[in-house]
Amino acid sequence: MTSVLVVEDDAHMLEMILLVLSHEGFRVRGAVNGKEALAEMERSPADLVVLDVMMPVMDGWDLCRELRLSYPELPMIMITVKHETSQKVKGFGLGADDYLVKPFDPQELVIRIKAVLRRYRIAADKRIVLGSFKLDRLRGTVSVSDATWHLPLKEFELLYQLASYPGQIFMREQLIEAVWGFDHDGDERTVDVHIKRLRERFAAHTHLFRIVTVRGLGYRLETESHD
């Protein structure tokens, strides 16, 4: 059973989220601030964390930063009352996987949790199969329908990173770190150039998958089954 830790200082909101998630079959725990959440994770790590941004003692920004450092592969979803793009950019930059603005339908949170967990399961494998679109990391090949390509290494790694989490937005800085490493000397245009090459290479297959620019944020990969 998947374990979810919900971090929310509003008692009624916390109770509602825990109730909905438990009815969906998740094993749930709650915390009312970042420090309490870190203690819960140390006692027994959760499979996914849902965290509010505005909290006393330790807010969601600091909690997200701490969790990403201690648990690099931990799925996290932020919830907040703020709609501004700058807040979303900050959340994704700190390592959040998704971002939900209050007020929200509890079922939307359930859907997003399941989507994020599905992305992480895909990423844990060495092969990605999204309909007719397939990537094999061991062989370094990309297959679309009956055609197969051996891409240059960085192009393959960039496409693999995006395809590992279909629908998830990646900021350019995140893609630089994931594909080129922290010590990369180039700028963010490196990502744009490689994205352009990938789009040109697979221009005839946009009905199966495409790399979408998310204005002000970065890129995401969409497929025929993950639009």
SULVEN-V861548 format. One record per backbone hydrogen bond with DSSP energy under -1.0 kcal/mol. NH is the residue of the N-H (numbers start at 1). CO is the residue of the C=O. E is the energy in kcal/mol with one decimal. If there is no record, write none. Layout:
BEGIN
nh->NH co->CO e->E
nh->NH co->CO e->E
END
This chain:
BEGIN
nh->4 co->27 e->-2.9
nh->5 co->48 e->-2.4
nh->6 co->29 e->-2.8
nh->7 co->50 e->-3.3
nh->8 co->31 e->-2.4
nh->14 co->10 e->-2.9
nh->15 co->11 e->-2.4
nh->16 co->12 e->-2.2
nh->17 co->13 e->-2.5
nh->18 co->14 e->-2.5
nh->19 co->15 e->-2.1
nh->20 co->16 e->-2.4
nh->21 co->17 e->-2.6
nh->22 co->18 e->-2.2
nh->23 co->19 e->-1.9
nh->24 co->20 e->-1.0
nh->25 co->22 e->-1.4
nh->26 co->21 e->-2.3
nh->27 co->2 e->-2.8
nh->29 co->4 e->-1.8
nh->31 co->6 e->-2.1
nh->34 co->58 e->-2.0
nh->37 co->33 e->-2.0
nh->38 co->34 e->-2.5
nh->39 co->35 e->-1.9
nh->40 co->36 e->-2.1
nh->41 co->37 e->-2.5
nh->42 co->38 e->-2.1
nh->43 co->39 e->-1.9
nh->44 co->40 e->-2.6
nh->47 co->3 e->-1.8
nh->48 co->3 e->-1.3
nh->49 co->75 e->-2.2
nh->50 co->5 e->-2.7
nh->51 co->77 e->-2.6
nh->52 co->7 e->-2.7
nh->53 co->79 e->-1.4
nh->55 co->53 e->-1.0
nh->58 co->56 e->-2.8
nh->60 co->53 e->-3.1
nh->63 co->59 e->-2.2
nh->64 co->60 e->-2.8
nh->65 co->61 e->-2.1
nh->66 co->62 e->-2.4
nh->67 co->63 e->-2.9
nh->68 co->64 e->-2.3
nh->69 co->65 e->-1.6
nh->70 co->66 e->-2.1
nh->71 co->67 e->-3.3
nh->74 co->71 e->-2.0
nh->77 co->49 e->-2.5
nh->78 co->98 e->-2.4
nh->79 co->51 e->-2.3
nh->80 co->100 e->-1.8
nh->88 co->84 e->-1.4
nh->89 co->85 e->-2.8
nh->90 co->86 e->-2.1
nh->91 co->87 e->-2.3
nh->92 co->88 e->-2.8
nh->93 co->89 e->-2.3
nh->94 co->90 e->-1.6
nh->96 co->91 e->-2.4
nh->97 co->76 e->-2.9
nh->98 co->76 e->-1.0
nh->100 co->78 e->-3.0
nh->102 co->80 e->-3.5
nh->108 co->105 e->-1.6
nh->109 co->105 e->-1.3
nh->110 co->106 e->-1.8
nh->111 co->107 e->-2.4
nh->112 co->108 e->-2.4
nh->113 co->109 e->-2.6
nh->114 co->110 e->-2.3
nh->115 co->111 e->-2.1
nh->116 co->112 e->-2.5
nh->117 co->113 e->-2.4
nh->118 co->114 e->-2.0
nh->119 co->115 e->-2.0
nh->120 co->116 e->-2.0
nh->121 co->117 e->-1.9
nh->122 co->118 e->-2.0
nh->123 co->119 e->-2.3
nh->124 co->120 e->-1.4
nh->125 co->122 e->-1.2
nh->128 co->135 e->-2.6
nh->130 co->133 e->-3.2
nh->133 co->130 e->-1.6
nh->134 co->143 e->-3.0
nh->135 co->128 e->-2.3
nh->136 co->141 e->-2.5
nh->137 co->126 e->-2.7
nh->140 co->136 e->-1.7
nh->141 co->136 e->-1.6
nh->142 co->149 e->-2.2
nh->143 co->134 e->-3.2
nh->144 co->147 e->-2.3
nh->145 co->132 e->-2.0
nh->147 co->144 e->-2.1
nh->149 co->142 e->-2.9
nh->156 co->152 e->-2.5
nh->157 co->153 e->-2.8
nh->158 co->154 e->-2.2
nh->159 co->155 e->-2.4
nh->160 co->156 e->-3.0
nh->161 co->157 e->-2.3
nh->162 co->158 e->-2.0
nh->163 co->159 e->-2.7
nh->164 co->160 e->-1.8
nh->167 co->221 e->-2.3
nh->168 co->165 e->-2.3
nh->170 co->219 e->-3.2
nh->175 co->171 e->-1.9
nh->176 co->172 e->-2.5
nh->177 co->173 e->-2.2
nh->178 co->174 e->-2.3
nh->179 co->175 e->-2.5
nh->180 co->176 e->-2.2
nh->181 co->176 e->-1.5
nh->184 co->181 e->-1.4
nh->190 co->187 e->-1.7
nh->191 co->188 e->-1.0
nh->192 co->188 e->-1.2
nh->193 co->189 e->-2.6
nh->194 co->190 e->-1.9
nh->195 co->191 e->-2.7
nh->196 co->192 e->-2.4
nh->197 co->193 e->-1.9
nh->198 co->194 e->-2.3
nh->199 co->195 e->-2.6
nh->200 co->196 e->-2.2
nh->201 co->197 e->-2.5
nh->202 co->198 e->-2.1
nh->203 co->200 e->-1.0
nh->205 co->202 e->-2.0
nh->208 co->205 e->-2.0
nh->209 co->205 e->-2.0
nh->210 co->222 e->-2.5
nh->212 co->220 e->-3.2
nh->214 co->218 e->-3.1
nh->217 co->214 e->-2.6
nh->218 co->214 e->-1.7
nh->219 co->170 e->-2.5
nh->220 co->212 e->-2.0
nh->222 co->210 e->-2.9
nh->224 co->208 e->-1.8
nh->226 co->223 e->-1.1
END
